[in-house]
């Protein structure tokens, strides 16, 4: 199990403990779904983490969609 420090400084891991990747198609489909979640006040990164069952505190607590998108594209997309 990773510590919070490891989560903040490195790539997060899926809930099962193994790295998880997201395809561009999955990401695009989720972005369309997120539009409705955003209307209810959901944060971009938190929604992404919940949808794909990923633990990555850098994006989970970030309230800026642009920075979350940057990290997601760099580290989570295949």
mmJSON file of the N, C-alpha and C atoms, coordinates in Angstrom:
{"data_MODEL":{"atom_site":{
"group_PDB":["ATOM","ATOM","ATOM","ATOM","ATOM","ATOM","ATOM","ATOM","ATOM","ATOM","ATOM","ATOM","ATOM","ATOM","ATOM","ATOM","ATOM","ATOM","ATOM","ATOM","ATOM","ATOM","ATOM","ATOM","ATOM","ATOM","ATOM","ATOM","ATOM","ATOM","ATOM","ATOM","ATOM","ATOM","ATOM","ATOM","ATOM","ATOM","ATOM","ATOM","ATOM","ATOM","ATOM","ATOM","ATOM","ATOM","ATOM","ATOM","ATOM","ATOM","ATOM","ATOM","ATOM","ATOM","ATOM","ATOM","ATOM","ATOM","ATOM","ATOM","ATOM","ATOM","ATOM","ATOM","ATOM","ATOM","ATOM","ATOM","ATOM","ATOM","ATOM","ATOM","ATOM","ATOM","ATOM","ATOM","ATOM","ATOM","ATOM","ATOM","ATOM","ATOM","ATOM","ATOM","ATOM","ATOM","ATOM","ATOM","ATOM","ATOM","ATOM","ATOM","ATOM","ATOM","ATOM","ATOM","ATOM","ATOM","ATOM","ATOM","ATOM","ATOM","ATOM","ATOM","ATOM","ATOM","ATOM","ATOM","ATOM","ATOM","ATOM","ATOM","ATOM","ATOM","ATOM","ATOM","ATOM","ATOM","ATOM","ATOM","ATOM","ATOM","ATOM","ATOM","ATOM","ATOM","ATOM","ATOM","ATOM","ATOM","ATOM","ATOM","ATOM","ATOM","ATOM","ATOM","ATOM","ATOM","ATOM","ATOM","ATOM","ATOM","ATOM","ATOM","ATOM","ATOM","ATOM","ATOM","ATOM","ATOM","ATOM","ATOM","ATOM","ATOM","ATOM","ATOM","ATOM","ATOM","ATOM","ATOM","ATOM","ATOM","ATOM","ATOM","ATOM","ATOM","ATOM","ATOM","ATOM","ATOM","ATOM","ATOM","ATOM","ATOM","ATOM","ATOM","ATOM","ATOM","ATOM","ATOM","ATOM","ATOM","ATOM","ATOM","ATOM","ATOM","ATOM","ATOM","ATOM","ATOM","ATOM","ATOM","ATOM","ATOM","ATOM","ATOM","ATOM","ATOM","ATOM","ATOM","ATOM","ATOM","ATOM","ATOM","ATOM","ATOM","ATOM","ATOM","ATOM","ATOM","ATOM","ATOM","ATOM","ATOM","ATOM","ATOM","ATOM","ATOM","ATOM","ATOM","ATOM","ATOM","ATOM","ATOM","ATOM","ATOM","ATOM","ATOM","ATOM","ATOM","ATOM","ATOM","ATOM","ATOM"],
"id":[1,2,3,4,5,6,7,8,9,10,11,12,13,14,15,16,17,18,19,20,21,22,23,24,25,26,27,28,29,30,31,32,33,34,35,36,37,38,39,40,41,42,43,44,45,46,47,48,49,50,51,52,53,54,55,56,57,58,59,60,61,62,63,64,65,66,67,68,69,70,71,72,73,74,75,76,77,78,79,80,81,82,83,84,85,86,87,88,89,90,91,92,93,94,95,96,97,98,99,100,101,102,103,104,105,106,107,108,109,110,111,112,113,114,115,116,117,118,119,120,121,122,123,124,125,126,127,128,129,130,131,132,133,134,135,136,137,138,139,140,141,142,143,144,145,146,147,148,149,150,151,152,153,154,155,156,157,158,159,160,161,162,163,164,165,166,167,168,169,170,171,172,173,174,175,176,177,178,179,180,181,182,183,184,185,186,187,188,189,190,191,192,193,194,195,196,197,198,199,200,201,202,203,204,205,206,207,208,209,210,211,212,213,214,215,216,217,218,219,220,221,222,223,224,225,226,227,228,229,230,231,232,233,234],
"type_symbol":["N","C","C","N","C","C","N","C","C","N","C","C","N","C","C","N","C","C","N","C","C","N","C","C","N","C","C","N","C","C","N","C","C","N","C","C","N","C","C","N","C","C","N","C","C","N","C","C","N","C","C","N","C","C","N","C","C","N","C","C","N","C","C","N","C","C","N","C","C","N","C","C","N","C","C","N","C","C","N","C","C","N","C","C","N","C","C","N","C","C","N","C","C","N","C","C","N","C","C","N","C","C","N","C","C","N","C","C","N","C","C","N","C","C","N","C","C","N","C","C","N","C","C","N","C","C","N","C","C","N","C","C","N","C","C","N","C","C","N","C","C","N","C","C","N","C","C","N","C","C","N","C","C","N","C","C","N","C","C","N","C","C","N","C","C","N","C","C","N","C","C","N","C","C","N","C","C","N","C","C","N","C","C","N","C","C","N","C","C","N","C","C","N","C","C","N","C","C","N","C","C","N","C","C","N","C","C","N","C","C","N","C","C","N","C","C","N","C","C","N","C","C","N","C","C","N","C","C","N","C","C","N","C","C"],
"label_atom_id":["N","CA","C","N","CA","C","N","CA","C","N","CA","C","N","CA","C","N","CA","C","N","CA","C","N","CA","C","N","CA","C","N","CA","C","N","CA","C","N","CA","C","N","CA","C","N","CA","C","N","CA","C","N","CA","C","N","CA","C","N","CA","C","N","CA","C","N","CA","C","N","CA","C","N","CA","C","N","CA","C","N","CA","C","N","CA","C","N","CA","C","N","CA","C","N","CA","C","N","CA","C","N","CA","C","N","CA","C","N","CA","C","N","CA","C","N","CA","C","N","CA","C","N","CA","C","N","CA","C","N","CA","C","N","CA","C","N","CA","C","N","CA","C","N","CA","C","N","CA","C","N","CA","C","N","CA","C","N","CA","C","N","CA","C","N","CA","C","N","CA","C","N","CA","C","N","CA","C","N","CA","C","N","CA","C","N","CA","C","N","CA","C","N","CA","C","N","CA","C","N","CA","C","N","CA","C","N","CA","C","N","CA","C","N","CA","C","N","CA","C","N","CA","C","N","CA","C","N","CA","C","N","CA","C","N","CA","C","N","CA","C","N","CA","C","N","CA","C","N","CA","C","N","CA","C","N","CA","C","N","CA","C","N","CA","C","N","CA","C","N","CA","C"],
"label_alt_id":[null,null,null,null,null,null,null,null,null,null,null,null,null,null,null,null,null,null,null,null,null,null,null,null,null,null,null,null,null,null,null,null,null,null,null,null,null,null,null,null,null,null,null,null,null,null,null,null,null,null,null,null,null,null,null,null,null,null,null,null,null,null,null,null,null,null,null,null,null,null,null,null,null,null,null,null,null,null,null,null,null,null,null,null,null,null,null,null,null,null,null,null,null,null,null,null,null,null,null,null,null,null,null,null,null,null,null,null,null,null,null,null,null,null,null,null,null,null,null,null,null,null,null,null,null,null,null,null,null,null,null,null,null,null,null,null,null,null,null,null,null,null,null,null,null,null,null,null,null,null,null,null,null,null,null,null,null,null,null,null,null,null,null,null,null,null,null,null,null,null,null,null,null,null,null,null,null,null,null,null,null,null,null,null,null,null,null,null,null,null,null,null,null,null,null,null,null,null,null,null,null,null,null,null,null,null,null,null,null,null,null,null,null,null,null,null,null,null,null,null,null,null,null,null,null,null,null,null,null,null,null,null,null,null],
"label_comp_id":["UNK","UNK","UNK","UNK","UNK","UNK","UNK","UNK","UNK","UNK","UNK","UNK","UNK","UNK","UNK","UNK","UNK","UNK","UNK","UNK","UNK","UNK","UNK","UNK","UNK","UNK","UNK","UNK","UNK","UNK","UNK","UNK","UNK","UNK","UNK","UNK","UNK","UNK","UNK","UNK","UNK","UNK","UNK","UNK","UNK","UNK","UNK","UNK","UNK","UNK","UNK","UNK","UNK","UNK","UNK","UNK","UNK","UNK","UNK","UNK","UNK","UNK","UNK","UNK","UNK","UNK","UNK","UNK","UNK","UNK","UNK","UNK","UNK","UNK","UNK","UNK","UNK","UNK","UNK","UNK","UNK","UNK","UNK","UNK","UNK","UNK","UNK","UNK","UNK","UNK","UNK","UNK","UNK","UNK","UNK","UNK","UNK","UNK","UNK","UNK","UNK","UNK","UNK","UNK","UNK","UNK","UNK","UNK","UNK","UNK","UNK","UNK","UNK","UNK","UNK","UNK","UNK","UNK","UNK","UNK","UNK","UNK","UNK","UNK","UNK","UNK","UNK","UNK","UNK","UNK","UNK","UNK","UNK","UNK","UNK","UNK","UNK","UNK","UNK","UNK","UNK","UNK","UNK","UNK","UNK","UNK","UNK","UNK","UNK","UNK","UNK","UNK","UNK","UNK","UNK","UNK","UNK","UNK","UNK","UNK","UNK","UNK","UNK","UNK","UNK","UNK","UNK","UNK","UNK","UNK","UNK","UNK","UNK","UNK","UNK","UNK","UNK","UNK","UNK","UNK","UNK","UNK","UNK","UNK","UNK","UNK","UNK","UNK","UNK","UNK","UNK","UNK","UNK","UNK","UNK","UNK","UNK","UNK","UNK","UNK","UNK","UNK","UNK","UNK","UNK","UNK","UNK","UNK","UNK","UNK","UNK","UNK","UNK","UNK","UNK","UNK","UNK","UNK","UNK","UNK","UNK","UNK","UNK","UNK","UNK","UNK","UNK","UNK","UNK","UNK","UNK","UNK","UNK","UNK"],
"label_asym_id":["A","A","A","A","A","A","A","A","A","A","A","A","A","A","A","A","A","A","A","A","A","A","A","A","A","A","A","A","A","A","A","A","A","A","A","A","A","A","A","A","A","A","A","A","A","A","A","A","A","A","A","A","A","A","A","A","A","A","A","A","A","A","A","A","A","A","A","A","A","A","A","A","A","A","A","A","A","A","A","A","A","A","A","A","A","A","A","A","A","A","A","A","A","A","A","A","A","A","A","A","A","A","A","A","A","A","A","A","A","A","A","A","A","A","A","A","A","A","A","A","A","A","A","A","A","A","A","A","A","A","A","A","A","A","A","A","A","A","A","A","A","A","A","A","A","A","A","A","A","A","A","A","A","A","A","A","A","A","A","A","A","A","A","A","A","A","A","A","A","A","A","A","A","A","A","A","A","A","A","A","A","A","A","A","A","A","A","A","A","A","A","A","A","A","A","A","A","A","A","A","A","A","A","A","A","A","A","A","A","A","A","A","A","A","A","A","A","A","A","A","A","A","A","A","A","A","A","A","A","A","A","A","A","A"],
"label_entity_id":["1","1","1","1","1","1","1","1","1","1","1","1","1","1","1","1","1","1","1","1","1","1","1","1","1","1","1","1","1","1","1","1","1","1","1","1","1","1","1","1","1","1","1","1","1","1","1","1","1","1","1","1","1","1","1","1","1","1","1","1","1","1","1","1","1","1","1","1","1","1","1","1","1","1","1","1","1","1","1","1","1","1","1","1","1","1","1","1","1","1","1","1","1","1","1","1","1","1","1","1","1","1","1","1","1","1","1","1","1","1","1","1","1","1","1","1","1","1","1","1","1","1","1","1","1","1","1","1","1","1","1","1","1","1","1","1","1","1","1","1","1","1","1","1","1","1","1","1","1","1","1","1","1","1","1","1","1","1","1","1","1","1","1","1","1","1","1","1","1","1","1","1","1","1","1","1","1","1","1","1","1","1","1","1","1","1","1","1","1","1","1","1","1","1","1","1","1","1","1","1","1","1","1","1","1","1","1","1","1","1","1","1","1","1","1","1","1","1","1","1","1","1","1","1","1","1","1","1","1","1","1","1","1","1"],
"label_seq_id":[1,1,1,2,2,2,3,3,3,4,4,4,5,5,5,6,6,6,7,7,7,8,8,8,9,9,9,10,10,10,11,11,11,12,12,12,13,13,13,14,14,14,15,15,15,16,16,16,17,17,17,18,18,18,19,19,19,20,20,20,21,21,21,22,22,22,23,23,23,24,24,24,25,25,25,26,26,26,27,27,27,28,28,28,29,29,29,30,30,30,31,31,31,32,32,32,33,33,33,34,34,34,35,35,35,36,36,36,37,37,37,38,38,38,39,39,39,40,40,40,41,41,41,42,42,42,43,43,43,44,44,44,45,45,45,46,46,46,47,47,47,48,48,48,49,49,49,50,50,50,51,51,51,52,52,52,53,53,53,54,54,54,55,55,55,56,56,56,57,57,57,58,58,58,59,59,59,60,60,60,61,61,61,62,62,62,63,63,63,64,64,64,65,65,65,66,66,66,67,67,67,68,68,68,69,69,69,70,70,70,71,71,71,72,72,72,73,73,73,74,74,74,75,75,75,76,76,76,77,77,77,78,78,78],
"pdbx_PDB_ins_code":[null,null,null,null,null,null,null,null,null,null,null,null,null,null,null,null,null,null,null,null,null,null,null,null,null,null,null,null,null,null,null,null,null,null,null,null,null,null,null,null,null,null,null,null,null,null,null,null,null,null,null,null,null,null,null,null,null,null,null,null,null,null,null,null,null,null,null,null,null,null,null,null,null,null,null,null,null,null,null,null,null,null,null,null,null,null,null,null,null,null,null,null,null,null,null,null,null,null,null,null,null,null,null,null,null,null,null,null,null,null,null,null,null,null,null,null,null,null,null,null,null,null,null,null,null,null,null,null,null,null,null,null,null,null,null,null,null,null,null,null,null,null,null,null,null,null,null,null,null,null,null,null,null,null,null,null,null,null,null,null,null,null,null,null,null,null,null,null,null,null,null,null,null,null,null,null,null,null,null,null,null,null,null,null,null,null,null,null,null,null,null,null,null,null,null,null,null,null,null,null,null,null,null,null,null,null,null,null,null,null,null,null,null,null,null,null,null,null,null,null,null,null,null,null,null,null,null,null,null,null,null,null,null,null],
"Cartn_x":[0.843,0.0,0.883,0.564,1.327,0.936,1.923,1.651,1.14,0.602,0.115,1.261,2.446,3.598,3.922,3.889,4.151,3.095,1.856,0.787,0.998,1.443,1.624,2.835,3.85,5.08,5.231,4.448,4.581,3.243,3.284,2.048,1.203,-0.083,-0.998,-1.222,-1.918,-2.211,-3.699,-4.146,-5.557,-5.856,-7.115,-7.539,-7.013,-6.866,-6.391,-4.886,-4.179,-2.753,-1.88,-2.455,-1.648,-1.876,-0.853,-1.029,-2.191,-2.864,-4.016,-3.861,-4.146,-4.078,-5.47,-5.657,-6.93,-6.681,-7.506,-7.354,-7.93,-7.55,-8.071,-9.588,-10.073,-11.515,-12.276,-11.739,-12.37,-12.369,-11.265,-11.13,-12.134,-12.259,-13.194,-14.636,-14.974,-16.324,-16.59,-15.606,-15.775,-15.946,-15.19,-15.31,-16.737,-17.387,-18.775,-19.694,-19.467,-20.258,-19.993,-18.746,-18.372,-19.133,-19.512,-20.257,-21.455,-22.179,-23.347,-22.939,-21.833,-21.342,-20.874,-20.277,-19.791,-20.941,-22.085,-23.254,-23.707,-23.36,-23.699,-22.567,-21.477,-20.381,-19.231,-19.172,-18.09,-16.781,-15.685,-14.362,-13.906,-13.192,-12.723,-11.886,-10.85,-9.941,-10.61,-11.457,-12.15,-13.079,-13.772,-14.66,-13.877,-12.743,-11.888,-11.43,-10.943,-10.448,-11.556,-12.721,-13.833,-14.281,-14.391,-14.874,-13.949,-12.632,-11.673,-11.057,-11.578,-11.1,-9.583,-9.143,-7.733,-7.504,-6.399,-6.01,-4.839,-5.087,-4.036,-4.429,-3.876,-4.277,-3.914,-2.95,-2.593,-3.763,-4.49,-5.625,-6.929,-7.026,-8.27,-8.639,-7.663,-7.944,-7.73,-7.239,-6.991,-8.311,-8.549,-9.804,-9.662,-8.475,-8.233,-8.256,-9.295,-9.395,-8.206,-7.642,-6.522,-5.309,-4.972,-3.805,-4.088,-5.324,-5.693,-5.569,-6.07,-6.009,-4.568,-3.696,-2.273,-1.681,-1.943,-1.417,-2.039,-3.331,-4.015,-3.426,-3.271,-2.73,-1.289,-0.529,0.89,1.079,0.262,0.54,-0.483,-1.707,-2.729,-3.191,-3.055,-3.509,-2.475,-2.97,-2.087,-1.596],
"Cartn_y":[-1.186,0.0,1.243,2.199,3.429,4.389,5.167,6.203,7.441,8.369,9.617,10.336,10.323,10.977,10.36,9.039,8.382,8.76,8.878,9.272,10.686,11.58,12.979,13.174,12.334,12.541,11.641,10.599,9.679,9.336,8.456,8.029,7.229,7.51,6.786,5.383,4.596,3.239,2.978,2.005,1.623,1.014,0.924,0.425,-0.987,-1.796,-3.164,-3.226,-2.122,-2.09,-2.2,-2.316,-2.397,-1.146,-0.748,0.45,0.264,1.335,1.271,2.337,1.965,2.905,3.121,4.286,4.658,4.976,4.44,4.732,6.112,6.643,7.942,7.875,6.764,6.6,6.598,5.89,5.871,7.27,7.968,9.314,10.276,10.201,11.06,10.762,9.483,9.104,9.627,9.509,10.014,11.539,12.245,13.704,14.126,13.395,13.702,13.486,12.417,12.152,13.211,13.659,14.629,15.943,16.298,17.541,17.627,16.53,16.514,16.541,15.884,15.895,17.295,17.997,19.347,20.275,20.077,20.89,20.688,19.539,19.254,19.642,20.208,20.689,19.718,18.633,17.659,18.234,17.955,18.364,17.415,17.957,17.21,16.001,16.251,15.179,14.141,14.592,13.664,12.757,13.316,12.537,11.502,11.913,11.001,9.83,10.138,9.095,8.123,8.64,7.775,6.901,7.502,6.761,5.599,5.844,4.829,4.074,4.315,3.655,3.811,5.048,5.391,6.243,5.998,6.847,7.71,8.969,9.921,11.251,11.496,12.663,13.984,13.978,15.217,15.739,14.851,15.314,15.258,14.351,14.208,15.513,16.162,17.369,18.669,18.579,19.781,20.294,21.566,22.144,22.763,22.655,23.237,22.155,22.124,21.088,21.061,22.224,22.269,21.511,21.693,21.005,19.508,19.158,17.74,17.078,17.742,17.199,16.964,17.878,17.744,16.483,16.283,15.107,13.831,13.854,12.671,12.284,13.238,12.931,12.439,12.982,12.624,11.255,10.938,9.774,8.641,8.93,7.904,7.41,8.198,7.744,6.852,5.84,4.907,5.537],
"Cartn_z":[0.0,0.0,0.0,-0.838,-0.928,0.183,0.611,1.594,0.872,1.634,1.044,0.354,0.954,0.347,-1.008,-1.088,-2.368,-3.391,-2.964,-3.875,-4.389,-3.506,-3.894,-4.798,-4.638,-5.388,-6.602,-6.682,-7.808,-8.398,-9.326,-9.984,-9.008,-8.991,-8.115,-8.631,-7.851,-8.265,-8.152,-8.876,-8.819,-7.462,-7.141,-5.842,-5.581,-6.602,-6.422,-6.207,-6.33,-6.069,-7.301,-8.465,-9.674,-10.514,-11.29,-12.127,-13.099,-13.376,-14.268,-15.338,-16.557,-17.663,-18.229,-18.815,-19.402,-20.866,-21.74,-23.164,-23.48,-24.592,-25.029,-25.204,-25.726,-25.942,-24.616,-23.622,-22.303,-21.686,-21.855,-21.289,-21.938,-23.25,-23.965,-23.55,-23.41,-22.98,-21.569,-20.68,-19.315,-19.312,-20.139,-20.191,-20.539,-21.425,-21.779,-20.585,-19.838,-18.639,-17.571,-17.488,-16.457,-16.599,-17.79,-18.011,-17.068,-16.917,-16.039,-14.564,-14.236,-12.86,-12.472,-13.411,-13.138,-12.779,-13.408,-13.094,-11.648,-11.075,-9.684,-8.731,-9.269,-8.434,-8.23,-8.968,-8.824,-9.368,-8.682,-9.157,-10.27,-11.228,-12.4,-11.979,-11.205,-10.79,-9.911,-8.989,-8.097,-8.905,-9.866,-10.71,-11.516,-12.067,-12.834,-11.964,-10.775,-9.874,-9.486,-9.177,-8.793,-9.958,-11.129,-12.299,-12.655,-12.639,-13.05,-11.872,-10.662,-9.447,-9.291,-9.369,-9.281,-8.041,-7.36,-6.244,-6.704,-6.885,-7.239,-6.594,-5.421,-4.636,-5.292,-6.195,-6.892,-7.692,-8.36,-9.158,-8.375,-7.411,-6.654,-5.937,-5.326,-4.538,-5.311,-6.521,-7.325,-7.892,-7.733,-8.223,-9.616,-10.212,-11.534,-12.615,-13.433,-14.477,-15.431,-15.74,-16.688,-16.154,-14.885,-14.334,-14.184,-13.827,-13.744,-15.104,-16.127,-17.485,-17.904,-17.548,-17.88,-17.246,-15.961,-15.252,-15.806,-16.04,-16.567,-17.917,-18.814,-20.157,-20.088,-19.162,-19.041,-18.385,-17.37,-16.566,-16.622,-17.022,-16.968,-18.331,-19.366,-20.684,-21.335,-22.017,-22.712,-23.983],
"occupancy":[1.0,1.0,1.0,1.0,1.0,1.0,1.0,1.0,1.0,1.0,1.0,1.0,1.0,1.0,1.0,1.0,1.0,1.0,1.0,1.0,1.0,1.0,1.0,1.0,1.0,1.0,1.0,1.0,1.0,1.0,1.0,1.0,1.0,1.0,1.0,1.0,1.0,1.0,1.0,1.0,1.0,1.0,1.0,1.0,1.0,1.0,1.0,1.0,1.0,1.0,1.0,1.0,1.0,1.0,1.0,1.0,1.0,1.0,1.0,1.0,1.0,1.0,1.0,1.0,1.0,1.0,1.0,1.0,1.0,1.0,1.0,1.0,1.0,1.0,1.0,1.0,1.0,1.0,1.0,1.0,1.0,1.0,1.0,1.0,1.0,1.0,1.0,1.0,1.0,1.0,1.0,1.0,1.0,1.0,1.0,1.0,1.0,1.0,1.0,1.0,1.0,1.0,1.0,1.0,1.0,1.0,1.0,1.0,1.0,1.0,1.0,1.0,1.0,1.0,1.0,1.0,1.0,1.0,1.0,1.0,1.0,1.0,1.0,1.0,1.0,1.0,1.0,1.0,1.0,1.0,1.0,1.0,1.0,1.0,1.0,1.0,1.0,1.0,1.0,1.0,1.0,1.0,1.0,1.0,1.0,1.0,1.0,1.0,1.0,1.0,1.0,1.0,1.0,1.0,1.0,1.0,1.0,1.0,1.0,1.0,1.0,1.0,1.0,1.0,1.0,1.0,1.0,1.0,1.0,1.0,1.0,1.0,1.0,1.0,1.0,1.0,1.0,1.0,1.0,1.0,1.0,1.0,1.0,1.0,1.0,1.0,1.0,1.0,1.0,1.0,1.0,1.0,1.0,1.0,1.0,1.0,1.0,1.0,1.0,1.0,1.0,1.0,1.0,1.0,1.0,1.0,1.0,1.0,1.0,1.0,1.0,1.0,1.0,1.0,1.0,1.0,1.0,1.0,1.0,1.0,1.0,1.0,1.0,1.0,1.0,1.0,1.0,1.0,1.0,1.0,1.0,1.0,1.0,1.0],
"B_iso_or_equiv":[0.0,0.0,0.0,0.0,0.0,0.0,0.0,0.0,0.0,0.0,0.0,0.0,0.0,0.0,0.0,0.0,0.0,0.0,0.0,0.0,0.0,0.0,0.0,0.0,0.0,0.0,0.0,0.0,0.0,0.0,0.0,0.0,0.0,0.0,0.0,0.0,0.0,0.0,0.0,0.0,0.0,0.0,0.0,0.0,0.0,0.0,0.0,0.0,0.0,0.0,0.0,0.0,0.0,0.0,0.0,0.0,0.0,0.0,0.0,0.0,0.0,0.0,0.0,0.0,0.0,0.0,0.0,0.0,0.0,0.0,0.0,0.0,0.0,0.0,0.0,0.0,0.0,0.0,0.0,0.0,0.0,0.0,0.0,0.0,0.0,0.0,0.0,0.0,0.0,0.0,0.0,0.0,0.0,0.0,0.0,0.0,0.0,0.0,0.0,0.0,0.0,0.0,0.0,0.0,0.0,0.0,0.0,0.0,0.0,0.0,0.0,0.0,0.0,0.0,0.0,0.0,0.0,0.0,0.0,0.0,0.0,0.0,0.0,0.0,0.0,0.0,0.0,0.0,0.0,0.0,0.0,0.0,0.0,0.0,0.0,0.0,0.0,0.0,0.0,0.0,0.0,0.0,0.0,0.0,0.0,0.0,0.0,0.0,0.0,0.0,0.0,0.0,0.0,0.0,0.0,0.0,0.0,0.0,0.0,0.0,0.0,0.0,0.0,0.0,0.0,0.0,0.0,0.0,0.0,0.0,0.0,0.0,0.0,0.0,0.0,0.0,0.0,0.0,0.0,0.0,0.0,0.0,0.0,0.0,0.0,0.0,0.0,0.0,0.0,0.0,0.0,0.0,0.0,0.0,0.0,0.0,0.0,0.0,0.0,0.0,0.0,0.0,0.0,0.0,0.0,0.0,0.0,0.0,0.0,0.0,0.0,0.0,0.0,0.0,0.0,0.0,0.0,0.0,0.0,0.0,0.0,0.0,0.0,0.0,0.0,0.0,0.0,0.0,0.0,0.0,0.0,0.0,0.0,0.0],
"pdbx_formal_charge":[null,null,null,null,null,null,null,null,null,null,null,null,null,null,null,null,null,null,null,null,null,null,null,null,null,null,null,null,null,null,null,null,null,null,null,null,null,null,null,null,null,null,null,null,null,null,null,null,null,null,null,null,null,null,null,null,null,null,null,null,null,null,null,null,null,null,null,null,null,null,null,null,null,null,null,null,null,null,null,null,null,null,null,null,null,null,null,null,null,null,null,null,null,null,null,null,null,null,null,null,null,null,null,null,null,null,null,null,null,null,null,null,null,null,null,null,null,null,null,null,null,null,null,null,null,null,null,null,null,null,null,null,null,null,null,null,null,null,null,null,null,null,null,null,null,null,null,null,null,null,null,null,null,null,null,null,null,null,null,null,null,null,null,null,null,null,null,null,null,null,null,null,null,null,null,null,null,null,null,null,null,null,null,null,null,null,null,null,null,null,null,null,null,null,null,null,null,null,null,null,null,null,null,null,null,null,null,null,null,null,null,null,null,null,null,null,null,null,null,null,null,null,null,null,null,null,null,null,null,null,null,null,null,null],
"auth_seq_id":[1,1,1,2,2,2,3,3,3,4,4,4,5,5,5,6,6,6,7,7,7,8,8,8,9,9,9,10,10,10,11,11,11,12,12,12,13,13,13,14,14,14,15,15,15,16,16,16,17,17,17,18,18,18,19,19,19,20,20,20,21,21,21,22,22,22,23,23,23,24,24,24,25,25,25,26,26,26,27,27,27,28,28,28,29,29,29,30,30,30,31,31,31,32,32,32,33,33,33,34,34,34,35,35,35,36,36,36,37,37,37,38,38,38,39,39,39,40,40,40,41,41,41,42,42,42,43,43,43,44,44,44,45,45,45,46,46,46,47,47,47,48,48,48,49,49,49,50,50,50,51,51,51,52,52,52,53,53,53,54,54,54,55,55,55,56,56,56,57,57,57,58,58,58,59,59,59,60,60,60,61,61,61,62,62,62,63,63,63,64,64,64,65,65,65,66,66,66,67,67,67,68,68,68,69,69,69,70,70,70,71,71,71,72,72,72,73,73,73,74,74,74,75,75,75,76,76,76,77,77,77,78,78,78],
"auth_comp_id":["UNK","UNK","UNK","UNK","UNK","UNK","UNK","UNK","UNK","UNK","UNK","UNK","UNK","UNK","UNK","UNK","UNK","UNK","UNK","UNK","UNK","UNK","UNK","UNK","UNK","UNK","UNK","UNK","UNK","UNK","UNK","UNK","UNK","UNK","UNK","UNK","UNK","UNK","UNK","UNK","UNK","UNK","UNK","UNK","UNK","UNK","UNK","UNK","UNK","UNK","UNK","UNK","UNK","UNK","UNK","UNK","UNK","UNK","UNK","UNK","UNK","UNK","UNK","UNK","UNK","UNK","UNK","UNK","UNK","UNK","UNK","UNK","UNK","UNK","UNK","UNK","UNK","UNK","UNK","UNK","UNK","UNK","UNK","UNK","UNK","UNK","UNK","UNK","UNK","UNK","UNK","UNK","UNK","UNK","UNK","UNK","UNK","UNK","UNK","UNK","UNK","UNK","UNK","UNK","UNK","UNK","UNK","UNK","UNK","UNK","UNK","UNK","UNK","UNK","UNK","UNK","UNK","UNK","UNK","UNK","UNK","UNK","UNK","UNK","UNK","UNK","UNK","UNK","UNK","UNK","UNK","UNK","UNK","UNK","UNK","UNK","UNK","UNK","UNK","UNK","UNK","UNK","UNK","UNK","UNK","UNK","UNK","UNK","UNK","UNK","UNK","UNK","UNK","UNK","UNK","UNK","UNK","UNK","UNK","UNK","UNK","UNK","UNK","UNK","UNK","UNK","UNK","UNK","UNK","UNK","UNK","UNK","UNK","UNK","UNK","UNK","UNK","UNK","UNK","UNK","UNK","UNK","UNK","UNK","UNK","UNK","UNK","UNK","UNK","UNK","UNK","UNK","UNK","UNK","UNK","UNK","UNK","UNK","UNK","UNK","UNK","UNK","UNK","UNK","UNK","UNK","UNK","UNK","UNK","UNK","UNK","UNK","UNK","UNK","UNK","UNK","UNK","UNK","UNK","UNK","UNK","UNK","UNK","UNK","UNK","UNK","UNK","UNK","UNK","UNK","UNK","UNK","UNK","UNK"],
"auth_asym_id":["A","A","A","A","A","A","A","A","A","A","A","A","A","A","A","A","A","A","A","A","A","A","A","A","A","A","A","A","A","A","A","A","A","A","A","A","A","A","A","A","A","A","A","A","A","A","A","A","A","A","A","A","A","A","A","A","A","A","A","A","A","A","A","A","A","A","A","A","A","A","A","A","A","A","A","A","A","A","A","A","A","A","A","A","A","A","A","A","A","A","A","A","A","A","A","A","A","A","A","A","A","A","A","A","A","A","A","A","A","A","A","A","A","A","A","A","A","A","A","A","A","A","A","A","A","A","A","A","A","A","A","A","A","A","A","A","A","A","A","A","A","A","A","A","A","A","A","A","A","A","A","A","A","A","A","A","A","A","A","A","A","A","A","A","A","A","A","A","A","A","A","A","A","A","A","A","A","A","A","A","A","A","A","A","A","A","A","A","A","A","A","A","A","A","A","A","A","A","A","A","A","A","A","A","A","A","A","A","A","A","A","A","A","A","A","A","A","A","A","A","A","A","A","A","A","A","A","A","A","A","A","A","A","A"],
"auth_atom_id":["N","CA","C","N","CA","C","N","CA","C","N","CA","C","N","CA","C","N","CA","C","N","CA","C","N","CA","C","N","CA","C","N","CA","C","N","CA","C","N","CA","C","N","CA","C","N","CA","C","N","CA","C","N","CA","C","N","CA","C","N","CA","C","N","CA","C","N","CA","C","N","CA","C","N","CA","C","N","CA","C","N","CA","C","N","CA","C","N","CA","C","N","CA","C","N","CA","C","N","CA","C","N","CA","C","N","CA","C","N","CA","C","N","CA","C","N","CA","C","N","CA","C","N","CA","C","N","CA","C","N","CA","C","N","CA","C","N","CA","C","N","CA","C","N","CA","C","N","CA","C","N","CA","C","N","CA","C","N","CA","C","N","CA","C","N","CA","C","N","CA","C","N","CA","C","N","CA","C","N","CA","C","N","CA","C","N","CA","C","N","CA","C","N","CA","C","N","CA","C","N","CA","C","N","CA","C","N","CA","C","N","CA","C","N","CA","C","N","CA","C","N","CA","C","N","CA","C","N","CA","C","N","CA","C","N","CA","C","N","CA","C","N","CA","C","N","CA","C","N","CA","C","N","CA","C","N","CA","C","N","CA","C","N","CA","C","N","CA","C","N","CA","C"],
"pdbx_PDB_model_num":[1,1,1,1,1,1,1,1,1,1,1,1,1,1,1,1,1,1,1,1,1,1,1,1,1,1,1,1,1,1,1,1,1,1,1,1,1,1,1,1,1,1,1,1,1,1,1,1,1,1,1,1,1,1,1,1,1,1,1,1,1,1,1,1,1,1,1,1,1,1,1,1,1,1,1,1,1,1,1,1,1,1,1,1,1,1,1,1,1,1,1,1,1,1,1,1,1,1,1,1,1,1,1,1,1,1,1,1,1,1,1,1,1,1,1,1,1,1,1,1,1,1,1,1,1,1,1,1,1,1,1,1,1,1,1,1,1,1,1,1,1,1,1,1,1,1,1,1,1,1,1,1,1,1,1,1,1,1,1,1,1,1,1,1,1,1,1,1,1,1,1,1,1,1,1,1,1,1,1,1,1,1,1,1,1,1,1,1,1,1,1,1,1,1,1,1,1,1,1,1,1,1,1,1,1,1,1,1,1,1,1,1,1,1,1,1,1,1,1,1,1,1,1,1,1,1,1,1,1,1,1,1,1,1]
}}}
